[in-house]
Amino acid sequence: VGGGPTGLVLALALLRSRIDVRLIERSSVPHEGIRGTAITPRTLELLSLLQAADNVLAVATPPLLMAIYG
């Protein structure tokens, strides 16, 4: 499976079912910049089902605060 978010979740699900996986990433360098700025409720639900939510939340950064001016 690939090394992106979908591939990593698939790998985790397969490993939980005791199926060996191999991660293959097309790019030789990590992606720079922000890809996702928040963990959605559905993502958190999926991570909980995979028993990974606590680990992800432990290393996640809090959302950026913003102000809106009229």
N, C-alpha and C positions, 0 to 999 in steps of 0.2 A: 504494500500500500504506500501511497505518497506521504510525504512529511508535512502536509498542510493540516489544517484543523480537522477536516473530514477524515482524512487518512489516519490521523492520530487517534481519533475517537473510534474508528473502525478497528485499528490495531488493539486498542484497549479492550474493546468488546470481544474480539477474538481471543486475546490472552486470558480474559476472564472465563472463557469456555475451554481453556487449555489447548488452544490451537496456536501453533507456532506462527510467527509473522516475520516478515522482513520489510523494513522501511527503506524505500528507494526515493530519494529526492532528486528531481531534475536539476535544480540549481545547485551550484557548488558553493555559493555564498548565502548567508542568511538574508532574508528580506529586511530592508530598512524601512523604518517608519511605522506608523500605527495602522493596524488592520481592523481591530475591533476596539471600541472605546468603552464597552460595558458588557456585563454578563446579563443576558436576558433571562427572564423567568423560565422559559422553555429550555434554554441551555443549562441553567442550574438544575432543572428537573432531570435532564439527561445525565449530567455529571453525577447527580445523586444516585441514579439508577446504576451507574458504573462504579459507584463508591469512590469517586474521585473529587467530589465537590469540596471537601475540607482541604485537600491538598492544593487545589486550584485557588481557593479563596485565601489560603495562607500566603501565597506569593503574589496575588493580584494587587494592583495598585488601586487606591480609591478613585472614584470618578473625579474629574476636574470640576471645580466650582466655576460658575459663570454668572455674569450679571447682564441683565438686559436693560438698556436705557431707551426711553421713549423719545 
